[in-house]
Amino acid sequence: MSNVKGWGGKRPGAGRKKRMDEEEQMEKLSVFEPDAFKAWGEKIKEKDMEAIKLFVKYYLGEPVKKVEQTIEGNLSGLVVEIINGATAENTNK
């Protein structure tokens, strides 16, 4: 079946940009770097909390997130027969 209505299939310009394109974009944006850092510094001096949070996040990194786990269950029916190659009968001798 042919692609009569233009549905599906490969589309020009679709997908992630190639690394070279990203580098070209970074070069174009690097001209604004001094102005961006100056504006960011001014926001920090104005005590803008979002600017301060972003600065601390980049400068110190995000804090380590602790994950607590609790495992609950009933082990009354558990029987261990082999430990380090010895059977339960051999350990009583």
CYANA upper distance limits for C-alpha pairs under 8 A (distance plus 0.5 A):
  3 ASN  CA      7 TRP  CA      6.93
  3 ASN  CA      8 GLY  CA      8.08
 10 LYS  CA     14 ALA  CA      8.21
 17 LYS  CA     21 ASP  CA      6.64
 17 LYS  CA     22 GLU  CA      7.18
 18 LYS  CA     22 GLU  CA      7.02
 19 ARG  CA     23 GLU  CA      6.76
 20 MET  CA     24 GLU  CA      6.75
 21 ASP  CA     25 GLN  CA      6.77
 22 GLU  CA     26 MET  CA      6.71
 23 GLU  CA     27 GLU  CA      6.73
 24 GLU  CA     28 LYS  CA      6.82
 25 GLN  CA     29 LEU  CA      6.69
 26 MET  CA     30 SER  CA      6.42
 27 GLU  CA     31 VAL  CA      7.92
 29 LEU  CA     33 GLU  CA      7.61
 32 PHE  CA     36 ALA  CA      6.57
 33 GLU  CA     37 PHE  CA      6.71
 34 PRO  CA     38 LYS  CA      6.62
 35 ASP  CA     39 ALA  CA      6.61
 36 ALA  CA     40 TRP  CA      6.57
 37 PHE  CA     41 GLY  CA      6.55
 38 LYS  CA     42 GLU  CA      6.76
 39 ALA  CA     43 LYS  CA      6.78
 40 TRP  CA     44 ILE  CA      6.81
 40 TRP  CA     51 ALA  CA      7.14
 41 GLY  CA     45 LYS  CA      6.74
 42 GLU  CA     46 GLU  CA      6.72
 43 LYS  CA     47 LYS  CA      6.93
 43 LYS  CA     48 ASP  CA      6.01
 43 LYS  CA     51 ALA  CA      6.65
 44 ILE  CA     48 ASP  CA      6.11
 44 ILE  CA     49 MET  CA      8.14
 44 ILE  CA     51 ALA  CA      6.18
 44 ILE  CA     52 ILE  CA      6.12
 47 LYS  CA     51 ALA  CA      8.39
 47 LYS  CA     52 ILE  CA      7.62
 48 ASP  CA     52 ILE  CA      6.79
 49 MET  CA     53 LYS  CA      6.48
 50 GLU  CA     54 LEU  CA      6.66
 51 ALA  CA     55 PHE  CA      6.65
 52 ILE  CA     56 VAL  CA      6.66
 53 LYS  CA     57 LYS  CA      6.50
 54 LEU  CA     58 TYR  CA      6.77
 55 PHE  CA     59 TYR  CA      6.36
 56 VAL  CA     60 LEU  CA      5.99
 56 VAL  CA     61 GLY  CA      7.38
 57 LYS  CA     61 GLY  CA      5.22
 57 LYS  CA     62 GLU  CA      6.00
 58 TYR  CA     62 GLU  CA      8.41
 80 VAL  CA     88 ALA  CA      8.35
 81 GLU  CA     87 THR  CA      5.95
 81 GLU  CA     88 ALA  CA      5.75
 82 ILE  CA     86 ALA  CA      5.99
 82 ILE  CA     87 THR  CA      5.25
 82 ILE  CA     88 ALA  CA      7.14
 83 ILE  CA     87 THR  CA      7.22
 86 ALA  CA     90 ASN  CA      6.72
 86 ALA  CA     91 THR  CA      7.17
 87 THR  CA     91 THR  CA      7.05
 88 ALA  CA     92 ASN  CA      7.60
 89 GLU  CA     93 LYS  CA      7.99
